[in-house]
Each structure stands twice: as structure tokens, then as C-alpha cells.
Amino acid sequence: MTRKFLAGAVMLAWICSAAGRCEAQSTEIPAKKAARSVASAEELDQDLKELRWSELEERVAKLPAGPDQKYFEGILANREGRLEQSVKLLGEAIPKLGADERTRTGLAIAALSDDYLKLYRYKEAADEYGILEAKYAADMESGELSEIKDDSGVIRLIADYPPQQIEMGKAQRVKTHQSEIGTTDATLKVNGVEESWILDTGANFSCVTKSLAKRLGVKVSEAAGQTKGGTNGLENPVHVALLPELDFAGAKITNVVLLVFDDANLNISLGEGKTYQIEGIVGYPVFQALGAITFSKDGYFEARGARERSEERRVGKECRSR
């Protein structure tokens, strides 16, 4: 599923890294302090529309405290993966945006729904998508509206799912291999079933075929949504399922959302009558939980960030016990 709203200004890539900023501070008080220039609303909105993130960050830093500042800070926090902060800022900004600020309100709601989804707060994400679809359809182009409806339909199917959680163990390197179609795969044993899974950091959710879902023993939803996906790029029916546990790279990840596609929609023609069947895809929410990850040149995957966080938690406990 792709995410766009109002020219795609804020439905951001799932892979985000926090951008720190360090500024040298003078210990001397200048005789005269130059007046800071505050950007106009039009300049800020244009920066956002054209995805000029550095310029936007610099301009927002000069804004006085208020709804505008919280709105843009919330958008930036969403982009940088500071999800809880983004939820707080946008939650405070949205009620104070005026009726004549429909574009900003729509963008804020889109970013907020993205925050909730990445935080595994599916019911709240579904509610925000519902608001977008119900109140801001007139502001969207037909293609954008279609995508919002697709996303909203799928998220409603998982609205009552429990949040994904992770329990770290000892970090493990996972052997990877290149598939016939050029993807980076790993052979994983899931629910006792050994299968090759594509490791796709760009997939919004993990995905399986109906055949693999049956072998895994997961309960597939009777209701279906639709999304542009599979190998044909067209609208395809998609069901959902909840994988109770995925042991991966030394971590135990529970409540993993799976999109379930017809086998044919994940079957790729290789020409000359040959085909390649994709069975499973490990998607971004799993990688997000693991933290910083590495695909090494010698053919291994490792979740270094998760290992470091686990070590930090252990050290923190030791310090508190002294």
C-alpha cells in the first residue's frame, strides 16, 4: 500500500531515521541581536509541499510558540520517527487549526494516522483514516482518494488486533540469499514451517500467500479489503491474519500483522513458461521493532540496534540496583 494525501506531501517513507541537530553556542552576549526573520505561512506550506525538509526545519525553529509551530513540529517529528512526540504535537495542533486551513488539517490527520499505525495503535489509526475519507475526500485527487480508501479498508480489518511487541534475546546473525528474482531472502522457521521469506524494509506490512497462511495455521479474516499490490500492480483483494510469534534475529516478535494474498497475486513470470512463487515477506513493522539493522556483504542480516538497546536496558538495571 502506498500513502499519499494532497500531492503526497506528508505520507512519508516507512524507513525513517531521527535527524539530530547540533549548534555551537557563543558564551558572549552580542551588543546587538539581529532580528530573526520568521517565514510566512505560504513559505512554510510550500516547503512542506515540495518536501524541502532542511529549509522547513530551519524556518520552524524560528516560529513563535503556538498552533502553527506545533503543527509543523508534529509533521517533522512524524518524518523523523519521533512518533509519540508527533502524536502529542499534532493532537494539540489539529483542534486549533481554523476552518480555512483544510489542507493543513488534512495533512496533520494523515501524519497522525501514520503515527498511530507505526505505534501499532490500529484502532486509532483506523479512526483517523475514517476522518480523512469522510471529511477530506473533496480535497484529494481521484488517485489519492482511492489509495486512502484502500488503506482505510485494510486498517479497519486490523483495528481490534493487539499491538505488536518485541522481546529481545541474544542477537543472532541470519543467513540471507538472493532469490531468482533478485530479492534478499532468509529461510525462516515460523510456527514450525520452514520457508523462504523476502526481507523487504519497504513493505508496509508483512505478507504471505493463502497457501502459506494455511500451513502456518493462522486464522485468516473472512472480510477482505483491497490494495494495489501483488505482481500486477492492480487492485487486489487482501485478507489479514495475526501471526502469534515470529522468532527472528534473536528476538521474539509477537502479534505480527500479515496481509494475506491469493497465491496468484504473488506469482511472478520468469518467461519461457517459468514462474517464481513468493510465499512470505517480512515487512517494515518487524524491522522497526528491531531497531538499526545491517545487511552485510558476506550475506548476513543482523539487528545491531536491537542488541544495543538490550545491552543498554541491562546496564540501566545494574546501575539502578547499586
Short mmCIF file of the C-alpha atoms (twelve columns), coordinates in Angstrom:
data_MODEL
# 
_entry.id   MODEL 
# 
loop_
_atom_site.group_PDB 
_atom_site.id 
_atom_site.type_symbol 
_atom_site.label_atom_id 
_atom_site.label_alt_id 
_atom_site.label_comp_id 
_atom_site.label_asym_id 
_atom_site.label_seq_id 
_atom_site.Cartn_x 
_atom_site.Cartn_y 
_atom_site.Cartn_z 
_atom_site.pdbx_PDB_model_num 
ATOM 1   C CA . MET A 1   0.000   0.000   0.000   1 
ATOM 2   C CA . THR A 2   1.203   3.487   -0.771  1 
ATOM 3   C CA . ARG A 3   0.321   6.551   1.235   1 
ATOM 4   C CA . LYS A 4   -0.413  9.878   -0.401  1 
ATOM 5   C CA . PHE A 5   -2.530  12.850  0.577   1 
ATOM 6   C CA . LEU A 6   -2.742  16.226  -1.129  1 
ATOM 7   C CA . ALA A 7   0.099   15.736  -3.608  1 
ATOM 8   C CA . GLY A 8   1.872   13.296  -1.317  1 
ATOM 9   C CA . ALA A 9   3.306   15.996  0.892   1 
ATOM 10  C CA . VAL A 10  3.305   14.073  4.131   1 
ATOM 11  C CA . MET A 11  2.705   10.351  3.655   1 
ATOM 12  C CA . LEU A 12  6.310   9.534   4.268   1 
ATOM 13  C CA . ALA A 13  8.525   6.509   3.735   1 
ATOM 14  C CA . TRP A 14  8.280   3.836   6.495   1 
ATOM 15  C CA . ILE A 15  12.014  3.841   6.920   1 
ATOM 16  C CA . CYS A 16  12.905  6.920   8.969   1 
ATOM 17  C CA . SER A 17  15.975  7.938   10.952  1 
ATOM 18  C CA . ALA A 18  15.995  10.659  13.589  1 
ATOM 19  C CA . ALA A 19  17.953  13.682  12.455  1 
ATOM 20  C CA . GLY A 20  19.857  15.351  15.267  1 
ATOM 21  C CA . ARG A 21  20.956  18.956  15.100  1 
ATOM 22  C CA . CYS A 22  23.899  20.482  16.928  1 
ATOM 23  C CA . GLU A 23  24.562  24.206  17.005  1 
ATOM 24  C CA . ALA A 24  27.559  25.953  18.518  1 
ATOM 25  C CA . GLN A 25  26.579  28.397  21.231  1 
ATOM 26  C CA . SER A 26  28.519  31.558  21.897  1 
ATOM 27  C CA . THR A 27  29.324  32.394  25.519  1 
ATOM 28  C CA . GLU A 28  29.448  36.097  24.682  1 
ATOM 29  C CA . ILE A 29  26.372  38.288  24.698  1 
ATOM 30  C CA . PRO A 30  26.354  40.365  21.487  1 
ATOM 31  C CA . ALA A 31  25.832  44.051  21.743  1 
ATOM 32  C CA . LYS A 32  23.030  43.858  19.194  1 
ATOM 33  C CA . LYS A 33  20.983  40.807  18.408  1 
ATOM 34  C CA . ALA A 34  19.925  40.575  14.793  1 
ATOM 35  C CA . ALA A 35  16.201  40.213  14.343  1 
ATOM 36  C CA . ARG A 36  15.217  36.721  13.311  1 
ATOM 37  C CA . SER A 37  13.217  36.510  10.149  1 
ATOM 38  C CA . VAL A 38  10.019  34.473  10.520  1 
ATOM 39  C CA . ALA A 39  8.827   32.748  7.391   1 
ATOM 40  C CA . SER A 40  5.362   33.397  6.037   1 
ATOM 41  C CA . ALA A 41  2.669   30.741  6.117   1 
ATOM 42  C CA . GLU A 42  2.959   30.431  2.346   1 
ATOM 43  C CA . GLU A 43  6.717   29.750  2.538   1 
ATOM 44  C CA . LEU A 44  6.268   27.077  5.200   1 
ATOM 45  C CA . ASP A 45  3.463   25.357  3.317   1 
ATOM 46  C CA . GLN A 46  5.494   25.427  0.100   1 
ATOM 47  C CA . ASP A 47  8.493   23.866  1.835   1 
ATOM 48  C CA . LEU A 48  6.248   21.054  3.017   1 
ATOM 49  C CA . LYS A 49  4.576   20.603  -0.352  1 
ATOM 50  C CA . GLU A 50  7.934   20.347  -2.107  1 
ATOM 51  C CA . LEU A 51  9.461   18.204  0.666   1 
ATOM 52  C CA . ARG A 52  12.230  20.709  1.417   1 
ATOM 53  C CA . TRP A 53  12.833  19.285  4.861   1 
ATOM 54  C CA . SER A 54  16.044  21.133  5.790   1 
ATOM 55  C CA . GLU A 55  14.568  24.502  4.883   1 
ATOM 56  C CA . LEU A 56  11.353  23.687  6.707   1 
ATOM 57  C CA . GLU A 57  13.212  22.656  9.853   1 
ATOM 58  C CA . GLU A 58  15.196  25.900  9.873   1 
ATOM 59  C CA . ARG A 59  12.089  28.033  9.389   1 
ATOM 60  C CA . VAL A 60  10.065  26.156  12.021  1 
ATOM 61  C CA . ALA A 61  12.843  26.687  14.569  1 
ATOM 62  C CA . LYS A 62  12.144  30.421  14.330  1 
ATOM 63  C CA . LEU A 63  8.382   30.220  14.761  1 
ATOM 64  C CA . PRO A 64  6.831   31.530  17.974  1 
ATOM 65  C CA . ALA A 65  5.055   29.015  20.186  1 
ATOM 66  C CA . GLY A 66  1.533   28.306  19.022  1 
ATOM 67  C CA . PRO A 67  -0.622  26.049  16.809  1 
ATOM 68  C CA . ASP A 68  1.448   26.693  13.655  1 
ATOM 69  C CA . GLN A 69  4.660   25.770  15.419  1 
ATOM 70  C CA . LYS A 70  3.125   22.597  16.889  1 
ATOM 71  C CA . TYR A 71  1.662   21.634  13.515  1 
ATOM 72  C CA . PHE A 72  4.965   21.823  11.647  1 
ATOM 73  C CA . GLU A 73  6.955   20.329  14.535  1 
ATOM 74  C CA . GLY A 74  4.475   17.442  14.579  1 
ATOM 75  C CA . ILE A 75  4.909   16.859  10.854  1 
ATOM 76  C CA . LEU A 76  8.704   16.892  11.225  1 
ATOM 77  C CA . ALA A 77  8.528   14.546  14.222  1 
ATOM 78  C CA . ASN A 78  6.458   12.117  12.151  1 
ATOM 79  C CA . ARG A 79  9.050   12.155  9.386   1 
ATOM 80  C CA . GLU A 80  11.934  11.621  11.809  1 
ATOM 81  C CA . GLY A 81  10.293  8.722   13.614  1 
ATOM 82  C CA . ARG A 82  9.626   10.600  16.872  1 
ATOM 83  C CA . LEU A 83  6.173   9.104   16.928  1 
ATOM 84  C CA . GLU A 84  4.966   9.761   20.468  1 
ATOM 85  C CA . GLN A 85  6.093   13.371  20.216  1 
ATOM 86  C CA . SER A 86  4.358   13.715  16.872  1 
ATOM 87  C CA . VAL A 87  1.106   12.349  18.323  1 
ATOM 88  C CA . LYS A 88  1.247   14.879  21.169  1 
ATOM 89  C CA . LEU A 89  2.059   17.857  18.941  1 
ATOM 90  C CA . LEU A 90  -0.468  17.073  16.225  1 
ATOM 91  C CA . GLY A 91  -3.144  16.205  18.794  1 
ATOM 92  C CA . GLU A 92  -2.738  19.681  20.266  1 
ATOM 93  C CA . ALA A 93  -2.489  21.456  16.893  1 
ATOM 94  C CA . ILE A 94  -5.409  19.912  14.986  1 
ATOM 95  C CA . PRO A 95  -8.264  21.319  17.153  1 
ATOM 96  C CA . LYS A 96  -6.796  24.811  16.822  1 
ATOM 97  C CA . LEU A 97  -6.444  24.819  13.048  1 
ATOM 98  C CA . GLY A 98  -9.069  27.047  11.516  1 
ATOM 99  C CA . ALA A 99  -11.855 26.061  9.136   1 
ATOM 100 C CA . ASP A 100 -9.947  27.810  6.349   1 
ATOM 101 C CA . GLU A 101 -6.920  25.595  6.950   1 
ATOM 102 C CA . ARG A 102 -8.339  22.399  5.468   1 
ATOM 103 C CA . THR A 103 -5.115  21.487  3.714   1 
ATOM 104 C CA . ARG A 104 -3.093  21.683  6.922   1 
ATOM 105 C CA . THR A 105 -5.754  19.813  8.868   1 
ATOM 106 C CA . GLY A 106 -5.835  17.042  6.291   1 
ATOM 107 C CA . LEU A 107 -2.068  16.719  6.295   1 
ATOM 108 C CA . ALA A 108 -1.989  16.692  10.092  1 
ATOM 109 C CA . ILE A 109 -4.608  13.944  10.279  1 
ATOM 110 C CA . ALA A 110 -2.722  11.937  7.650   1 
ATOM 111 C CA . ALA A 111 0.501   12.200  9.646   1 
ATOM 112 C CA . LEU A 112 -1.320  11.368  12.893  1 
ATOM 113 C CA . SER A 113 -2.848  8.235   11.364  1 
ATOM 114 C CA . ASP A 114 0.633   7.233   10.197  1 
ATOM 115 C CA . ASP A 115 1.969   7.757   13.741  1 
ATOM 116 C CA . TYR A 116 -0.725  5.534   15.222  1 
ATOM 117 C CA . LEU A 117 -0.114  2.823   12.648  1 
ATOM 118 C CA . LYS A 118 3.624   2.767   13.342  1 
ATOM 119 C CA . LEU A 119 2.891   2.643   17.076  1 
ATOM 120 C CA . TYR A 120 0.631   -0.393  16.468  1 
ATOM 121 C CA . ARG A 121 -2.367  1.579   17.730  1 
ATOM 122 C CA . TYR A 122 -4.576  0.253   14.967  1 
ATOM 123 C CA . LYS A 123 -7.975  1.379   16.246  1 
ATOM 124 C CA . GLU A 124 -6.824  4.992   16.499  1 
ATOM 125 C CA . ALA A 125 -5.205  4.767   13.058  1 
ATOM 126 C CA . ALA A 126 -8.459  3.439   11.609  1 
ATOM 127 C CA . ASP A 127 -10.409 6.290   13.232  1 
ATOM 128 C CA . GLU A 128 -8.108  8.921   11.711  1 
ATOM 129 C CA . TYR A 129 -8.294  7.291   8.281   1 
ATOM 130 C CA . GLY A 130 -12.058 7.332   8.603   1 
ATOM 131 C CA . ILE A 131 -11.986 11.083  9.232   1 
ATOM 132 C CA . LEU A 132 -9.775  11.615  6.183   1 
ATOM 133 C CA . GLU A 133 -12.100 9.590   3.991   1 
ATOM 134 C CA . ALA A 134 -15.295 11.175  5.330   1 
ATOM 135 C CA . LYS A 135 -14.314 14.845  5.590   1 
ATOM 136 C CA . TYR A 136 -11.455 15.456  3.171   1 
ATOM 137 C CA . ALA A 137 -12.339 13.416  0.107   1 
ATOM 138 C CA . ALA A 138 -13.164 16.610  -1.799  1 
ATOM 139 C CA . ASP A 139 -9.592  17.859  -1.303  1 
ATOM 140 C CA . MET A 140 -7.998  14.791  -2.858  1 
ATOM 141 C CA . GLU A 141 -7.326  13.821  -6.425  1 
ATOM 142 C CA . SER A 142 -9.031  10.615  -7.539  1 
ATOM 143 C CA . GLY A 143 -5.855  8.531   -7.296  1 
ATOM 144 C CA . GLU A 144 -5.085  9.815   -3.804  1 
ATOM 145 C CA . LEU A 145 -8.633  9.199   -2.626  1 
ATOM 146 C CA . SER A 146 -8.513  5.662   -3.988  1 
ATOM 147 C CA . GLU A 147 -5.350  4.959   -2.029  1 
ATOM 148 C CA . ILE A 148 -6.775  6.433   1.174   1 
ATOM 149 C CA . LYS A 149 -9.874  4.232   0.770   1 
ATOM 150 C CA . ASP A 150 -7.697  1.158   0.190   1 
ATOM 151 C CA . ASP A 151 -5.551  1.873   3.226   1 
ATOM 152 C CA . SER A 152 -8.556  2.694   5.382   1 
ATOM 153 C CA . GLY A 153 -10.278 -0.531  4.390   1 
ATOM 154 C CA . VAL A 154 -7.282  -2.682  5.294   1 
ATOM 155 C CA . ILE A 155 -6.611  -0.881  8.579   1 
ATOM 156 C CA . ARG A 156 -10.235 -1.330  9.633   1 
ATOM 157 C CA . LEU A 157 -9.676  -5.078  9.314   1 
ATOM 158 C CA . ILE A 158 -6.882  -4.952  11.919  1 
ATOM 159 C CA . ALA A 159 -8.445  -2.300  14.173  1 
ATOM 160 C CA . ASP A 160 -9.042  -4.787  17.000  1 
ATOM 161 C CA . TYR A 161 -5.689  -6.542  16.722  1 
ATOM 162 C CA . PRO A 162 -3.378  -6.316  19.754  1 
ATOM 163 C CA . PRO A 163 -0.212  -4.224  19.334  1 
ATOM 164 C CA . GLN A 164 2.943   -5.833  18.053  1 
ATOM 165 C CA . GLN A 165 5.506   -6.398  20.809  1 
ATOM 166 C CA . ILE A 166 9.129   -7.488  20.942  1 
ATOM 167 C CA . GLU A 167 11.218  -9.394  23.468  1 
ATOM 168 C CA . MET A 168 14.939  -9.292  22.910  1 
ATOM 169 C CA . GLY A 169 17.220  -12.269 23.383  1 
ATOM 170 C CA . LYS A 170 20.800  -12.791 22.311  1 
ATOM 171 C CA . ALA A 171 21.375  -11.199 18.903  1 
ATOM 172 C CA . GLN A 172 21.754  -13.699 16.077  1 
ATOM 173 C CA . ARG A 173 23.063  -13.305 12.546  1 
ATOM 174 C CA . VAL A 174 20.605  -14.571 9.969   1 
ATOM 175 C CA . LYS A 175 21.965  -16.096 6.763   1 
ATOM 176 C CA . THR A 176 20.483  -14.496 3.644   1 
ATOM 177 C CA . HIS A 177 20.421  -15.485 -0.016  1 
ATOM 178 C CA . GLN A 178 19.451  -13.934 -3.328  1 
ATOM 179 C CA . SER A 179 16.298  -15.287 -4.926  1 
ATOM 180 C CA . GLU A 180 15.705  -15.885 -8.631  1 
ATOM 181 C CA . ILE A 181 14.007  -12.503 -8.848  1 
ATOM 182 C CA . GLY A 182 16.850  -10.628 -7.126  1 
ATOM 183 C CA . THR A 183 15.316  -10.196 -3.677  1 
ATOM 184 C CA . THR A 184 17.207  -10.687 -0.422  1 
ATOM 185 C CA . ASP A 185 15.625  -13.670 1.334   1 
ATOM 186 C CA . ALA A 186 16.137  -15.667 4.510   1 
ATOM 187 C CA . THR A 187 14.942  -19.175 5.273   1 
ATOM 188 C CA . LEU A 188 12.949  -18.871 8.499   1 
ATOM 189 C CA . LYS A 189 11.164  -21.430 10.628  1 
ATOM 190 C CA . VAL A 190 7.828   -19.919 11.615  1 
ATOM 191 C CA . ASN A 191 5.207   -21.913 13.532  1 
ATOM 192 C CA . GLY A 192 7.246   -24.998 12.688  1 
ATOM 193 C CA . VAL A 193 7.109   -24.242 8.951   1 
ATOM 194 C CA . GLU A 194 10.407  -23.648 7.136   1 
ATOM 195 C CA . GLU A 195 10.066  -21.272 4.197   1 
ATOM 196 C CA . SER A 196 11.985  -18.595 2.316   1 
ATOM 197 C CA . TRP A 197 10.837  -15.068 3.234   1 
ATOM 198 C CA . ILE A 198 11.781  -11.877 1.412   1 
ATOM 199 C CA . LEU A 199 13.324  -9.315  3.770   1 
ATOM 200 C CA . ASP A 200 11.693  -6.144  2.484   1 
ATOM 201 C CA . THR A 201 12.192  -2.980  4.540   1 
ATOM 202 C CA . GLY A 202 9.927   -1.137  2.090   1 
ATOM 203 C CA . ALA A 203 6.859   -3.333  2.660   1 
ATOM 204 C CA . ASN A 204 4.314   -1.585  4.870   1 
ATOM 205 C CA . PHE A 205 3.245   -4.919  6.353   1 
ATOM 206 C CA . SER A 206 4.477   -8.482  6.328   1 
ATOM 207 C CA . CYS A 207 2.704   -10.554 3.668   1 
ATOM 208 C CA . VAL A 208 2.003   -14.219 2.946   1 
ATOM 209 C CA . THR A 209 0.175   -16.266 0.362   1 
ATOM 210 C CA . LYS A 210 -3.037  -18.037 1.296   1 
ATOM 211 C CA . SER A 211 -1.159  -21.328 0.979   1 
ATOM 212 C CA . LEU A 212 1.490   -20.286 3.478   1 
ATOM 213 C CA . ALA A 213 -1.137  -18.846 5.837   1 
ATOM 214 C CA . LYS A 214 -2.831  -22.253 5.843   1 
ATOM 215 C CA . ARG A 215 0.459   -24.027 6.581   1 
ATOM 216 C CA . LEU A 216 1.223   -21.550 9.369   1 
ATOM 217 C CA . GLY A 217 -2.146  -22.280 10.946  1 
ATOM 218 C CA . VAL A 218 -3.122  -18.618 11.291  1 
ATOM 219 C CA . LYS A 219 -6.754  -17.513 11.188  1 
ATOM 220 C CA . VAL A 220 -7.407  -15.505 8.031   1 
ATOM 221 C CA . SER A 221 -10.118 -12.851 8.103   1 
ATOM 222 C CA . GLU A 222 -13.321 -13.584 6.233   1 
ATOM 223 C CA . ALA A 223 -13.663 -9.930  5.291   1 
ATOM 224 C CA . ALA A 224 -11.298 -8.518  2.696   1 
ATOM 225 C CA . GLY A 225 -10.008 -5.129  1.729   1 
ATOM 226 C CA . GLN A 226 -8.218  -4.225  -1.428  1 
ATOM 227 C CA . THR A 227 -4.881  -2.741  -2.264  1 
ATOM 228 C CA . LYS A 228 -2.559  -2.136  -5.150  1 
ATOM 229 C CA . GLY A 229 -0.085  -4.916  -4.748  1 
ATOM 230 C CA . GLY A 230 0.996   -8.291  -5.907  1 
ATOM 231 C CA . THR A 231 2.887   -8.676  -9.156  1 
ATOM 232 C CA . ASN A 232 0.367   -6.967  -11.433 1 
ATOM 233 C CA . GLY A 233 0.234   -3.542  -9.773  1 
ATOM 234 C CA . LEU A 234 -3.571  -3.652  -9.924  1 
ATOM 235 C CA . GLU A 235 -6.193  -3.598  -7.202  1 
ATOM 236 C CA . ASN A 236 -6.150  -6.972  -5.487  1 
ATOM 237 C CA . PRO A 237 -8.286  -8.421  -2.705  1 
ATOM 238 C CA . VAL A 238 -6.377  -8.792  0.552   1 
ATOM 239 C CA . HIS A 239 -7.276  -10.525 3.787   1 
ATOM 240 C CA . VAL A 240 -5.448  -10.195 7.104   1 
ATOM 241 C CA . ALA A 241 -4.181  -12.542 9.775   1 
ATOM 242 C CA . LEU A 242 -2.306  -12.271 13.049  1 
ATOM 243 C CA . LEU A 243 0.911   -14.252 13.456  1 
ATOM 244 C CA . PRO A 244 1.227   -15.015 17.184  1 
ATOM 245 C CA . GLU A 245 5.014   -15.225 17.201  1 
ATOM 246 C CA . LEU A 246 7.982   -14.662 14.909  1 
ATOM 247 C CA . ASP A 247 11.444  -15.630 16.148  1 
ATOM 248 C CA . PHE A 248 13.840  -13.565 14.088  1 
ATOM 249 C CA . ALA A 249 17.439  -12.378 14.546  1 
ATOM 250 C CA . GLY A 250 17.434  -13.311 18.225  1 
ATOM 251 C CA . ALA A 251 14.175  -11.524 19.009  1 
ATOM 252 C CA . LYS A 252 10.700  -12.824 19.761  1 
ATOM 253 C CA . ILE A 253 8.184   -10.613 17.972  1 
ATOM 254 C CA . THR A 254 4.545   -11.226 18.833  1 
ATOM 255 C CA . ASN A 255 1.273   -10.129 17.207  1 
ATOM 256 C CA . VAL A 256 2.726   -9.614  13.729  1 
ATOM 257 C CA . VAL A 257 0.121   -8.384  11.239  1 
ATOM 258 C CA . LEU A 258 0.064   -10.336 7.975   1 
ATOM 259 C CA . LEU A 259 -1.577  -9.308  4.729   1 
ATOM 260 C CA . VAL A 260 -2.814  -12.465 3.001   1 
ATOM 261 C CA . PHE A 261 -2.862  -12.504 -0.811  1 
ATOM 262 C CA . ASP A 262 -4.089  -15.067 -3.293  1 
ATOM 263 C CA . ASP A 263 -1.116  -17.161 -4.409  1 
ATOM 264 C CA . ALA A 264 -1.537  -15.970 -7.991  1 
ATOM 265 C CA . ASN A 265 -1.050  -12.355 -6.955  1 
ATOM 266 C CA . LEU A 266 2.430   -13.168 -5.631  1 
ATOM 267 C CA . ASN A 267 3.420   -15.363 -8.555  1 
ATOM 268 C CA . ILE A 268 5.957   -13.888 -10.961 1 
ATOM 269 C CA . SER A 269 6.502   -14.934 -14.549 1 
ATOM 270 C CA . LEU A 270 10.146  -15.577 -15.438 1 
ATOM 271 C CA . GLY A 271 9.424   -16.138 -19.122 1 
ATOM 272 C CA . GLU A 272 9.553   -19.289 -21.193 1 
ATOM 273 C CA . GLY A 273 6.746   -20.771 -19.137 1 
ATOM 274 C CA . LYS A 274 8.644   -20.500 -15.838 1 
ATOM 275 C CA . THR A 275 7.287   -18.787 -12.739 1 
ATOM 276 C CA . TYR A 276 8.520   -17.883 -9.272  1 
ATOM 277 C CA . GLN A 277 6.220   -18.055 -6.273  1 
ATOM 278 C CA . ILE A 278 6.730   -15.543 -3.468  1 
ATOM 279 C CA . GLU A 279 5.463   -17.156 -0.268  1 
ATOM 280 C CA . GLY A 280 6.265   -14.710 2.525   1 
ATOM 281 C CA . ILE A 281 7.579   -11.180 3.035   1 
ATOM 282 C CA . VAL A 282 8.913   -9.773  6.297   1 
ATOM 283 C CA . GLY A 283 7.839   -6.128  6.271   1 
ATOM 284 C CA . TYR A 284 8.799   -2.841  7.876   1 
ATOM 285 C CA . PRO A 285 6.953   -3.151  11.227  1 
ATOM 286 C CA . VAL A 286 9.250   -6.059  12.148  1 
ATOM 287 C CA . PHE A 287 12.390  -4.140  11.175  1 
ATOM 288 C CA . GLN A 288 11.126  -1.065  13.009  1 
ATOM 289 C CA . ALA A 289 10.840  -3.101  16.205  1 
ATOM 290 C CA . LEU A 290 14.365  -4.483  15.792  1 
ATOM 291 C CA . GLY A 291 15.924  -1.018  15.512  1 
ATOM 292 C CA . ALA A 292 19.089  -0.405  13.481  1 
ATOM 293 C CA . ILE A 293 19.668  -3.293  11.096  1 
ATOM 294 C CA . THR A 294 22.527  -4.434  8.889   1 
ATOM 295 C CA . PHE A 295 22.646  -6.402  5.649   1 
ATOM 296 C CA . SER A 296 26.289  -7.444  5.436   1 
ATOM 297 C CA . LYS A 297 28.274  -8.005  2.255   1 
ATOM 298 C CA . ASP A 298 29.028  -11.576 3.290   1 
ATOM 299 C CA . GLY A 299 25.330  -12.452 3.173   1 
ATOM 300 C CA . TYR A 300 24.003  -11.996 6.695   1 
ATOM 301 C CA . PHE A 301 21.309  -9.934  8.374   1 
ATOM 302 C CA . GLU A 302 21.766  -8.611  11.893  1 
ATOM 303 C CA . ALA A 303 19.710  -6.361  14.155  1 
ATOM 304 C CA . ARG A 304 22.511  -4.424  15.805  1 
ATOM 305 C CA . GLY A 305 20.237  -1.698  17.117  1 
ATOM 306 C CA . ALA A 306 18.088  -4.191  18.984  1 
ATOM 307 C CA . ARG A 307 21.150  -5.805  20.537  1 
ATOM 308 C CA . GLU A 308 22.495  -2.426  21.663  1 
ATOM 309 C CA . ARG A 309 19.135  -1.431  23.182  1 
ATOM 310 C CA . SER A 310 19.019  -4.724  25.045  1 
ATOM 311 C CA . GLU A 311 22.507  -4.100  26.431  1 
ATOM 312 C CA . GLU A 312 21.543  -0.555  27.422  1 
ATOM 313 C CA . ARG A 313 18.498  -1.833  29.329  1 
ATOM 314 C CA . ARG A 314 20.648  -4.382  31.160  1 
ATOM 315 C CA . VAL A 315 23.241  -1.766  32.118  1 
ATOM 316 C CA . GLY A 316 20.478  0.567   33.254  1 
ATOM 317 C CA . LYS A 317 19.061  -2.110  35.558  1 
ATOM 318 C CA . GLU A 318 22.507  -2.773  37.019  1 
ATOM 319 C CA . CYS A 319 23.015  0.930   37.701  1 
ATOM 320 C CA . ARG A 320 19.650  1.259   39.422  1 
ATOM 321 C CA . SER A 321 20.345  -1.731  41.644  1 
ATOM 322 C CA . ARG A 322 23.505  -0.207  43.092  1 
# 
